[in-house]
Amino acid sequence: MVRNTNRMWFSAAAIAAALWTPQAYAACATDEAVKALAAKILAKEPAPAPDVATVNDGICTQEKLVAILSESWGAPLGYKAGLTSKPAQEAFNIDEPVRGTLMKDMMLENGATVPADFGALPRFEADLIVSVADDEINKAATAEDVMKHLAAVYPFIELPDLVVDNPKALNGAVITAINVGARLGVLGDPIDVEQTQEFFASLADMTVSVENQDGEELSRAPGAAVLGHPLNAVLWLRKSGAIFEKGDLISVGSIGPLLVPKAGLTATVTYEGLTGNPEVSVTFD
């Protein structure tokens, strides 16, 4: 599952040249500001919101931040989509998702125990990860095409960190700059992708619920809450400039609301309607 560390990751300048005009990066955070932000993130301390004006500026800032954080959290492993539901987008006054980078050491095993204060502003959410079977996925034009180039899907509890000392400052540009809050995640057992219409439909039709250790339901949402179908998140990431490789992991985004971890809580996410009705769990201490 580990990305080939010899691959060339696009620099901020290369992405700018390919996707946007040079003026788009006028407000990219300085190297010094990004180093200070990374230090705060690694120390699990709230940080001032990065001074970025647009999502494009946020991507430039994110590139610098990931380069620093990967020294502690391992090589890039894939991508994550964030704000993949309309309510989430409306909450932050944007009209499309945002893109972040996953790193190798972020991934924890099913049933992991994690400090409740694993970040400056820790949260958790039901999510889903897919793994890339081959790089022909980059040519996919539809969600059905995407599925043809997937190896497996994984139940996934993402453990993001909202980072900033003033959550009201969070918007599309800032969320992008902080790498969409990527910090940790609990990965369930892989489920082989079945190249059938039934399996494709199950990804949207499944009901994803979160329960605590007492069986109390904390959230419930359909797979279709993610852009109408979870694999549409992969299409959006590709449109945004992501280039996938065999073995990449892709987080499709939250299936339900962000939740606040508390010491003593065990959260279990169940994917009813997906093959085997799989579960993934995390305990906070």
Residue pairs with C-beta under 8 A, 6 or more apart in sequence:
1 77
1 131
1 247
1 249
2 75
2 77
2 104
2 247
3 75
3 76
3 77
3 78
3 104
3 245
3 247
3 248
4 245
4 247
5 75
7 245
9 76
10 18
10 63
10 241
10 243
11 63
12 25
12 28
12 59
12 60
12 63
12 64
15 59
15 60
15 63
15 241
16 22
16 24
16 25
16 56
16 60
18 241
19 241
20 56
24 54
24 56
24 57
25 56
25 57
25 60
26 53
26 57
27 51
27 52
27 53
27 54
27 57
28 52
28 57
28 60
28 61
28 64
29 37
29 50
29 51
29 52
29 57
29 60
29 61
29 64
29 177
31 64
33 50
33 51
34 50
34 61
34 64
34 65
34 68
35 68
36 47
37 47
37 50
37 65
37 163
37 177
37 178
38 65
38 68
38 69
40 46
40 47
40 120
40 163
41 47
41 65
41 69
41 119
41 120
41 161
41 163
41 178
41 183
42 69
42 72
44 117
44 118
44 119
44 120
44 161
45 120
46 120
46 121
46 163
46 164
46 165
47 120
47 163
47 164
47 165
48 164
48 165
48 166
49 164
49 165
49 166
49 169
49 170
49 174
50 58
50 61
50 174
50 177
50 178
52 58
52 61
52 173
52 174
52 176
52 177
53 173
54 173
55 94
55 98
55 172
55 173
55 176
57 173
57 177
58 98
58 172
58 173
58 174
58 175
58 176
58 177
59 99
59 176
59 241
61 176
61 177
62 100
62 101
62 176
62 177
62 178
62 179
65 177
65 178
65 179
66 76
66 101
66 103
66 179
69 103
69 179
70 76
70 103
72 105
73 103
73 104
73 105
73 106
74 103
74 104
74 105
74 106
75 103
75 104
76 101
76 102
76 103
76 104
77 102
77 103
77 104
77 106
77 107
77 248
77 249
78 101
78 102
78 132
78 244
78 248
78 249
78 250
78 251
79 99
79 100
79 101
79 102
79 237
79 242
79 244
79 248
79 250
79 251
80 99
80 100
80 101
80 102
80 158
80 180
80 182
80 250
80 251
80 253
81 97
81 98
81 99
81 100
81 226
81 233
81 234
81 236
81 237
81 250
81 251
81 252
81 253
82 88
82 97
82 98
82 99
82 100
82 175
82 180
82 181
82 253
82 254
83 89
83 92
83 94
83 96
83 97
83 98
83 172
83 175
83 253
84 97
84 226
84 227
84 233
84 236
84 252
84 253
84 254
85 225
85 226
85 227
85 253
85 254
88 254
89 95
89 96
89 97
92 170
92 171
92 172
92 175
93 171
93 172
94 171
94 172
96 172
96 236
97 227
97 233
97 236
97 240
97 253
98 172
98 175
98 176
98 180
99 176
99 180
99 237
99 240
99 241
99 242
100 176
100 179
100 180
100 181
100 182
101 179
101 182
102 182
102 185
102 249
102 251
103 182
106 182
106 183
106 184
106 185
107 184
107 185
107 187
107 249
108 114
108 184
108 185
108 186
108 187
108 282
109 186
109 187
110 155
110 186
110 187
110 188
110 189
110 280
110 281
111 186
111 281
111 282
111 283
112 186
112 282
112 283
113 282
113 283
113 284
113 285
114 159
114 184
114 186
114 261
114 282
114 283
114 284
114 285
115 284
115 285
116 122
116 261
116 262
116 263
116 265
116 284
116 285
118 159
118 161
118 183
118 184
118 261
119 159
119 160
119 161
119 162
119 163
119 183
119 184
120 161
120 162
120 163
120 164
120 165
121 161
121 162
121 163
121 164
121 167
122 159
122 160
122 161
122 183
122 260
122 261
123 159
123 160
123 161
123 162
123 181
123 258
123 259
123 260
123 261
124 157
124 158
124 159
124 160
124 258
124 259
124 260
124 261
124 267
124 282
125 157
125 158
125 160
125 254
125 255
125 256
125 257
125 258
125 259
126 156
126 157
126 208
126 209
126 210
126 219
126 221
126 254
126 255
126 256
126 269
127 156
127 157
127 158
127 185
127 251
127 252
127 253
127 254
127 255
128 153
128 154
128 155
128 156
128 203
128 208
128 223
128 226
128 230
128 251
128 252
128 255
128 271
129 153
129 154
129 156
129 185
129 187
129 249
129 250
129 251
129 252
130 150
130 152
130 153
130 154
130 193
130 230
130 231
130 234
130 249
130 250
130 252
131 150
131 151
131 152
131 153
131 154
131 190
131 247
131 248
131 249
131 250
132 149
132 150
132 151
132 244
132 245
132 246
132 247
132 248
132 249
132 250
133 149
133 150
133 151
133 193
133 246
134 149
134 246
135 244
135 245
135 246
136 148
136 149
137 146
137 149
137 150
137 234
137 238
137 244
138 238
138 243
138 244
139 145
140 146
140 148
140 149
140 234
140 235
140 238
141 235
142 235
143 200
143 229
143 231
143 232
143 234
143 235
144 200
144 231
146 231
146 234
146 235
147 193
147 195
147 199
147 200
147 231
148 195
150 193
150 231
151 190
151 192
151 193
152 190
152 191
152 192
152 193
153 190
153 191
153 193
153 203
153 274
154 187
154 188
154 189
154 190
154 191
154 249
154 280
155 187
155 188
155 189
155 191
155 269
155 271
155 278
155 279
155 280
156 185
156 186
156 187
156 188
156 251
156 280
157 185
157 186
157 267
157 269
157 280
157 281
157 282
158 184
158 185
158 251
158 254
159 183
159 184
159 185
159 186
159 261
159 282
160 180
160 181
160 182
160 183
160 258
161 181
161 183
162 170
162 178
162 181
163 178
163 181
164 170
164 174
164 178
175 181
185 251
186 280
186 281
186 282
187 280
188 278
188 279
188 280
189 278
191 274
191 275
191 276
191 278
193 199
194 275
199 275
200 231
202 223
202 273
202 274
202 275
203 223
203 229
203 230
203 231
203 274
204 222
204 223
204 224
204 228
204 229
204 230
205 222
205 223
205 224
205 273
206 222
206 223
206 271
206 272
206 273
206 274
207 220
207 221
207 222
207 223
207 271
207 272
207 273
208 220
208 221
208 222
208 223
208 255
208 256
208 269
208 270
208 271
208 272
209 217
209 219
209 220
209 269
209 270
209 272
210 217
210 218
210 219
210 220
210 256
210 259
210 267
210 268
210 269
211 217
211 218
211 267
211 268
211 270
212 218
212 265
212 266
212 267
212 268
213 265
213 266
213 268
218 259
218 267
219 256
219 257
219 259
220 256
221 255
221 256
222 255
223 229
223 230
223 255
223 273
223 274
225 255
225 256
226 232
226 233
226 252
226 253
226 254
226 255
227 233
227 236
227 253
230 252
230 253
230 255
231 252
233 250
233 252
233 253
234 244
234 250
234 252
237 250
238 244
244 250
259 267
261 267
261 284
262 284
263 284
263 285
264 284
264 285
265 283
265 284
266 281
266 282
266 283
266 284
267 281
267 282
267 283
267 284
268 279
268 280
268 281
269 279
269 280
269 281
270 277
270 278
270 279
271 277
271 278
271 279
